[in-house]
Amino acid sequence: MSANIVTALLLTAGAGLATTIGSFIGLAVQKPGPRFMGFTLGFSAGVMILVSFVELLQQSIQSIGFMPAHVGFFTGMITYFLIDTLVPHEYVGEGHPTPQRSGSDNLMRTGLLVALGIGIHNFPEGMATFVGALKDVRLGTAIAVAIAVHNIPEGVAVSVPVYLATGSRKKAFLWSFLSGVSEPLGAALAALFLMPFLTVQVFGYVLASVAGIMTAISIDELIPAAKAYGSKRMPMLGLMAGMLIMALSLHLLGS
């Protein structure tokens, strides 16, 4: 196994298991403020959107041409839409963004549904990080950081309701951990099934599809979740900050 593949898998595992950081925060704080949650989710969306359009889609266009790249981009968006539609789940920010101490069964259900939703969405994110890192370790690192940042509040969203429902820190941590495991699993499957077929053409389509998936996640999940926390300005400030920092990072890295 080449060093690039190992690095890509390690980056993906680190990004996915950032949910455990959120779990520690959730168990320590239990109710992070809406300003923190709104800014963090907005920041992650900004990073992912800028990376998708400035880096991934542009590289795909240079590799396979304008129209084929956009076919790949919208294929990624449609794939995400089908997963989101066909698999029932609840995602961070849906319903009540900050669980209340009432109804342990409802709290447990909320925690497990959020864990399922995060697991579903982490799967293509794992593939995105893996493919990005194969193309360029610096690009893969940027994607991994963006995903890790938004996995932290996701870990909070899983651990808090499970802990409030069960009183068990171990169960809260376990479900938060499991919700992040699907990310390296997505990378592992990408390594097993995509590697034999990754010609220049195929890689161009994959990059564009990853851009479509990340854009869809940002627009459909992260931005609405950020706004659901009730802070009017923080999601937009986070979005702009994420884009600015990602642009500066790409510039300084010479991307």
Contacts in CASP RR format, 6 or more apart in sequence:
PFRMAT RR
TARGET T0000
AUTHOR 0000-0000-0000
METHOD contacts of the structure
MODEL  1
MSANIVTALLLTAGAGLATTIGSFIGLAVQKPGPRFMGFTLGFSAGVMIL
VSFVELLQQSIQSIGFMPAHVGFFTGMITYFLIDTLVPHEYVGEGHPTPQ
RSGSDNLMRTGLLVALGIGIHNFPEGMATFVGALKDVRLGTAIAVAIAVH
NIPEGVAVSVPVYLATGSRKKAFLWSFLSGVSEPLGAALAALFLMPFLTV
QVFGYVLASVAGIMTAISIDELIPAAKAYGSKRMPMLGLMAGMLIMALSL
HLLGS
4 133 0 8 1.000
4 134 0 8 1.000
4 137 0 8 1.000
5 134 0 8 1.000
5 191 0 8 1.000
5 195 0 8 1.000
7 133 0 8 1.000
7 137 0 8 1.000
8 129 0 8 1.000
8 130 0 8 1.000
8 131 0 8 1.000
8 132 0 8 1.000
8 133 0 8 1.000
8 134 0 8 1.000
8 140 0 8 1.000
8 187 0 8 1.000
8 191 0 8 1.000
9 130 0 8 1.000
9 184 0 8 1.000
9 187 0 8 1.000
9 188 0 8 1.000
9 191 0 8 1.000
11 129 0 8 1.000
11 130 0 8 1.000
11 133 0 8 1.000
11 140 0 8 1.000
11 141 0 8 1.000
11 144 0 8 1.000
12 126 0 8 1.000
12 129 0 8 1.000
12 130 0 8 1.000
12 133 0 8 1.000
12 144 0 8 1.000
12 183 0 8 1.000
12 184 0 8 1.000
12 186 0 8 1.000
12 187 0 8 1.000
13 183 0 8 1.000
13 184 0 8 1.000
13 187 0 8 1.000
14 144 0 8 1.000
14 148 0 8 1.000
14 184 0 8 1.000
15 125 0 8 1.000
15 126 0 8 1.000
15 129 0 8 1.000
15 143 0 8 1.000
15 144 0 8 1.000
15 145 0 8 1.000
15 147 0 8 1.000
15 148 0 8 1.000
15 151 0 8 1.000
15 183 0 8 1.000
16 122 0 8 1.000
16 125 0 8 1.000
16 126 0 8 1.000
16 147 0 8 1.000
16 148 0 8 1.000
16 151 0 8 1.000
16 180 0 8 1.000
16 181 0 8 1.000
16 183 0 8 1.000
16 184 0 8 1.000
17 177 0 8 1.000
17 180 0 8 1.000
17 181 0 8 1.000
17 183 0 8 1.000
17 184 0 8 1.000
18 147 0 8 1.000
18 148 0 8 1.000
18 149 0 8 1.000
18 151 0 8 1.000
18 152 0 8 1.000
19 118 0 8 1.000
19 151 0 8 1.000
19 152 0 8 1.000
19 154 0 8 1.000
19 155 0 8 1.000
19 158 0 8 1.000
19 176 0 8 1.000
19 177 0 8 1.000
19 179 0 8 1.000
19 180 0 8 1.000
20 155 0 8 1.000
20 173 0 8 1.000
20 176 0 8 1.000
20 177 0 8 1.000
20 180 0 8 1.000
21 151 0 8 1.000
21 152 0 8 1.000
21 155 0 8 1.000
22 151 0 8 1.000
22 152 0 8 1.000
22 153 0 8 1.000
22 154 0 8 1.000
22 155 0 8 1.000
22 156 0 8 1.000
22 159 0 8 1.000
22 176 0 8 1.000
23 155 0 8 1.000
23 156 0 8 1.000
23 158 0 8 1.000
23 159 0 8 1.000
23 172 0 8 1.000
23 173 0 8 1.000
23 176 0 8 1.000
23 177 0 8 1.000
24 173 0 8 1.000
25 32 0 8 1.000
25 152 0 8 1.000
25 155 0 8 1.000
25 156 0 8 1.000
26 32 0 8 1.000
26 155 0 8 1.000
26 156 0 8 1.000
26 159 0 8 1.000
26 160 0 8 1.000
26 163 0 8 1.000
27 159 0 8 1.000
27 160 0 8 1.000
27 163 0 8 1.000
27 169 0 8 1.000
27 172 0 8 1.000
27 173 0 8 1.000
29 156 0 8 1.000
30 160 0 8 1.000
30 163 0 8 1.000
30 164 0 8 1.000
31 98 0 8 1.000
31 160 0 8 1.000
32 153 0 8 1.000
32 156 0 8 1.000
33 98 0 8 1.000
33 229 0 8 1.000
34 97 0 8 1.000
34 98 0 8 1.000
34 229 0 8 1.000
34 230 0 8 1.000
34 231 0 8 1.000
34 234 0 8 1.000
35 229 0 8 1.000
35 231 0 8 1.000
35 234 0 8 1.000
37 97 0 8 1.000
37 153 0 8 1.000
37 156 0 8 1.000
37 226 0 8 1.000
37 229 0 8 1.000
37 231 0 8 1.000
38 225 0 8 1.000
38 226 0 8 1.000
38 227 0 8 1.000
38 229 0 8 1.000
38 230 0 8 1.000
38 231 0 8 1.000
38 234 0 8 1.000
38 235 0 8 1.000
38 238 0 8 1.000
39 226 0 8 1.000
39 231 0 8 1.000
39 234 0 8 1.000
39 235 0 8 1.000
39 237 0 8 1.000
39 238 0 8 1.000
39 241 0 8 1.000
40 149 0 8 1.000
40 150 0 8 1.000
40 152 0 8 1.000
40 153 0 8 1.000
40 226 0 8 1.000
40 238 0 8 1.000
41 92 0 8 1.000
41 150 0 8 1.000
41 153 0 8 1.000
41 222 0 8 1.000
41 223 0 8 1.000
41 225 0 8 1.000
41 226 0 8 1.000
41 229 0 8 1.000
41 235 0 8 1.000
42 222 0 8 1.000
42 223 0 8 1.000
42 226 0 8 1.000
42 234 0 8 1.000
42 235 0 8 1.000
42 236 0 8 1.000
42 238 0 8 1.000
42 239 0 8 1.000
42 242 0 8 1.000
43 149 0 8 1.000
43 150 0 8 1.000
43 238 0 8 1.000
43 239 0 8 1.000
43 241 0 8 1.000
43 242 0 8 1.000
44 146 0 8 1.000
44 147 0 8 1.000
44 149 0 8 1.000
44 150 0 8 1.000
44 218 0 8 1.000
44 222 0 8 1.000
44 242 0 8 1.000
45 150 0 8 1.000
45 218 0 8 1.000
45 219 0 8 1.000
45 222 0 8 1.000
45 223 0 8 1.000
45 226 0 8 1.000
45 239 0 8 1.000
46 146 0 8 1.000
46 218 0 8 1.000
46 238 0 8 1.000
46 239 0 8 1.000
46 240 0 8 1.000
46 242 0 8 1.000
46 243 0 8 1.000
46 246 0 8 1.000
47 142 0 8 1.000
47 145 0 8 1.000
47 146 0 8 1.000
47 149 0 8 1.000
47 242 0 8 1.000
47 243 0 8 1.000
47 245 0 8 1.000
47 246 0 8 1.000
48 143 0 8 1.000
48 146 0 8 1.000
48 147 0 8 1.000
48 150 0 8 1.000
48 214 0 8 1.000
48 215 0 8 1.000
48 217 0 8 1.000
48 218 0 8 1.000
48 222 0 8 1.000
49 214 0 8 1.000
49 215 0 8 1.000
49 218 0 8 1.000
49 219 0 8 1.000
49 239 0 8 1.000
49 243 0 8 1.000
50 242 0 8 1.000
50 243 0 8 1.000
50 246 0 8 1.000
50 247 0 8 1.000
51 139 0 8 1.000
51 142 0 8 1.000
51 143 0 8 1.000
51 146 0 8 1.000
51 211 0 8 1.000
51 214 0 8 1.000
51 246 0 8 1.000
51 250 0 8 1.000
52 210 0 8 1.000
52 211 0 8 1.000
52 212 0 8 1.000
52 214 0 8 1.000
52 215 0 8 1.000
52 218 0 8 1.000
53 211 0 8 1.000
53 215 0 8 1.000
54 247 0 8 1.000
54 250 0 8 1.000
55 139 0 8 1.000
55 142 0 8 1.000
55 250 0 8 1.000
55 255 0 8 1.000
56 132 0 8 1.000
56 139 0 8 1.000
56 207 0 8 1.000
56 208 0 8 1.000
56 210 0 8 1.000
56 211 0 8 1.000
56 214 0 8 1.000
57 69 0 8 1.000
57 73 0 8 1.000
57 207 0 8 1.000
57 208 0 8 1.000
57 211 0 8 1.000
57 212 0 8 1.000
59 135 0 8 1.000
59 204 0 8 1.000
59 207 0 8 1.000
60 69 0 8 1.000
60 72 0 8 1.000
60 73 0 8 1.000
60 204 0 8 1.000
60 205 0 8 1.000
60 207 0 8 1.000
60 208 0 8 1.000
60 211 0 8 1.000
61 69 0 8 1.000
61 208 0 8 1.000
63 69 0 8 1.000
63 200 0 8 1.000
63 201 0 8 1.000
63 203 0 8 1.000
63 204 0 8 1.000
63 207 0 8 1.000
64 200 0 8 1.000
64 201 0 8 1.000
64 204 0 8 1.000
64 205 0 8 1.000
64 208 0 8 1.000
68 205 0 8 1.000
68 208 0 8 1.000
69 204 0 8 1.000
69 205 0 8 1.000
69 208 0 8 1.000
70 208 0 8 1.000
71 205 0 8 1.000
71 208 0 8 1.000
72 205 0 8 1.000
72 208 0 8 1.000
72 209 0 8 1.000
72 212 0 8 1.000
73 208 0 8 1.000
73 209 0 8 1.000
73 211 0 8 1.000
73 212 0 8 1.000
73 215 0 8 1.000
74 212 0 8 1.000
75 205 0 8 1.000
75 208 0 8 1.000
75 209 0 8 1.000
76 208 0 8 1.000
76 209 0 8 1.000
76 210 0 8 1.000
76 211 0 8 1.000
76 212 0 8 1.000
76 213 0 8 1.000
76 216 0 8 1.000
77 212 0 8 1.000
77 213 0 8 1.000
77 215 0 8 1.000
77 216 0 8 1.000
79 124 0 8 1.000
79 209 0 8 1.000
79 213 0 8 1.000
80 124 0 8 1.000
80 212 0 8 1.000
80 213 0 8 1.000
80 216 0 8 1.000
80 217 0 8 1.000
80 220 0 8 1.000
81 216 0 8 1.000
83 120 0 8 1.000
83 124 0 8 1.000
84 120 0 8 1.000
84 220 0 8 1.000
87 120 0 8 1.000
89 113 0 8 1.000
89 116 0 8 1.000
89 117 0 8 1.000
89 120 0 8 1.000
90 110 0 8 1.000
90 111 0 8 1.000
90 113 0 8 1.000
90 114 0 8 1.000
90 116 0 8 1.000
90 117 0 8 1.000
91 114 0 8 1.000
91 117 0 8 1.000
91 118 0 8 1.000
91 121 0 8 1.000
91 221 0 8 1.000
91 225 0 8 1.000
92 114 0 8 1.000
92 118 0 8 1.000
92 153 0 8 1.000
92 154 0 8 1.000
92 157 0 8 1.000
92 221 0 8 1.000
92 225 0 8 1.000
93 157 0 8 1.000
93 224 0 8 1.000
93 225 0 8 1.000
93 228 0 8 1.000
93 229 0 8 1.000
94 225 0 8 1.000
94 228 0 8 1.000
95 228 0 8 1.000
96 110 0 8 1.000
97 225 0 8 1.000
97 228 0 8 1.000
97 229 0 8 1.000
97 230 0 8 1.000
98 229 0 8 1.000
99 107 0 8 1.000
99 110 0 8 1.000
99 111 0 8 1.000
99 160 0 8 1.000
99 161 0 8 1.000
99 164 0 8 1.000
101 107 0 8 1.000
101 164 0 8 1.000
103 165 0 8 1.000
104 164 0 8 1.000
104 165 0 8 1.000
104 166 0 8 1.000
105 165 0 8 1.000
107 161 0 8 1.000
107 162 0 8 1.000
107 164 0 8 1.000
107 165 0 8 1.000
108 161 0 8 1.000
108 162 0 8 1.000
108 165 0 8 1.000
108 166 0 8 1.000
110 161 0 8 1.000
111 157 0 8 1.000
111 158 0 8 1.000
111 161 0 8 1.000
111 162 0 8 1.000
111 165 0 8 1.000
111 175 0 8 1.000
112 162 0 8 1.000
112 175 0 8 1.000
114 154 0 8 1.000
114 157 0 8 1.000
114 158 0 8 1.000
114 161 0 8 1.000
114 179 0 8 1.000
115 158 0 8 1.000
115 162 0 8 1.000
115 175 0 8 1.000
115 176 0 8 1.000
115 178 0 8 1.000
115 179 0 8 1.000
116 179 0 8 1.000
117 179 0 8 1.000
118 151 0 8 1.000
118 154 0 8 1.000
118 155 0 8 1.000
118 157 0 8 1.000
118 158 0 8 1.000
118 179 0 8 1.000
118 180 0 8 1.000
119 179 0 8 1.000
119 180 0 8 1.000
119 182 0 8 1.000
119 183 0 8 1.000
120 182 0 8 1.000
121 217 0 8 1.000
121 221 0 8 1.000
122 151 0 8 1.000
122 179 0 8 1.000
122 180 0 8 1.000
122 182 0 8 1.000
122 183 0 8 1.000
123 182 0 8 1.000
123 183 0 8 1.000
123 185 0 8 1.000
123 186 0 8 1.000
124 186 0 8 1.000
124 210 0 8 1.000
124 213 0 8 1.000
124 217 0 8 1.000
125 147 0 8 1.000
125 183 0 8 1.000
125 213 0 8 1.000
125 214 0 8 1.000
125 217 0 8 1.000
126 147 0 8 1.000
126 182 0 8 1.000
126 183 0 8 1.000
126 184 0 8 1.000
126 186 0 8 1.000
126 187 0 8 1.000
126 190 0 8 1.000
127 186 0 8 1.000
127 187 0 8 1.000
127 189 0 8 1.000
127 190 0 8 1.000
127 210 0 8 1.000
127 213 0 8 1.000
128 143 0 8 1.000
128 147 0 8 1.000
128 210 0 8 1.000
128 213 0 8 1.000
128 214 0 8 1.000
129 140 0 8 1.000
129 143 0 8 1.000
129 144 0 8 1.000
129 147 0 8 1.000
129 183 0 8 1.000
129 187 0 8 1.000
130 186 0 8 1.000
130 187 0 8 1.000
130 190 0 8 1.000
130 191 0 8 1.000
131 190 0 8 1.000
131 194 0 8 1.000
131 203 0 8 1.000
131 206 0 8 1.000
131 207 0 8 1.000
131 210 0 8 1.000
132 139 0 8 1.000
132 140 0 8 1.000
132 143 0 8 1.000
132 207 0 8 1.000
132 210 0 8 1.000
133 139 0 8 1.000
133 140 0 8 1.000
133 141 0 8 1.000
133 143 0 8 1.000
133 144 0 8 1.000
134 198 0 8 1.000
134 203 0 8 1.000
135 203 0 8 1.000
135 207 0 8 1.000
136 255 0 8 1.000
138 253 0 8 1.000
138 254 0 8 1.000
138 255 0 8 1.000
139 255 0 8 1.000
142 246 0 8 1.000
142 249 0 8 1.000
142 250 0 8 1.000
142 253 0 8 1.000
143 214 0 8 1.000
146 246 0 8 1.000
147 183 0 8 1.000
150 222 0 8 1.000
151 180 0 8 1.000
151 183 0 8 1.000
154 179 0 8 1.000
155 176 0 8 1.000
155 179 0 8 1.000
158 172 0 8 1.000
158 175 0 8 1.000
158 176 0 8 1.000
158 179 0 8 1.000
159 172 0 8 1.000
159 173 0 8 1.000
159 175 0 8 1.000
159 176 0 8 1.000
160 172 0 8 1.000
162 168 0 8 1.000
162 171 0 8 1.000
162 172 0 8 1.000
162 175 0 8 1.000
162 176 0 8 1.000
163 169 0 8 1.000
163 171 0 8 1.000
163 172 0 8 1.000
166 172 0 8 1.000
194 202 0 8 1.000
194 206 0 8 1.000
198 206 0 8 1.000
223 235 0 8 1.000
223 239 0 8 1.000
226 234 0 8 1.000
226 235 0 8 1.000
226 238 0 8 1.000
226 239 0 8 1.000
227 235 0 8 1.000
229 235 0 8 1.000
END
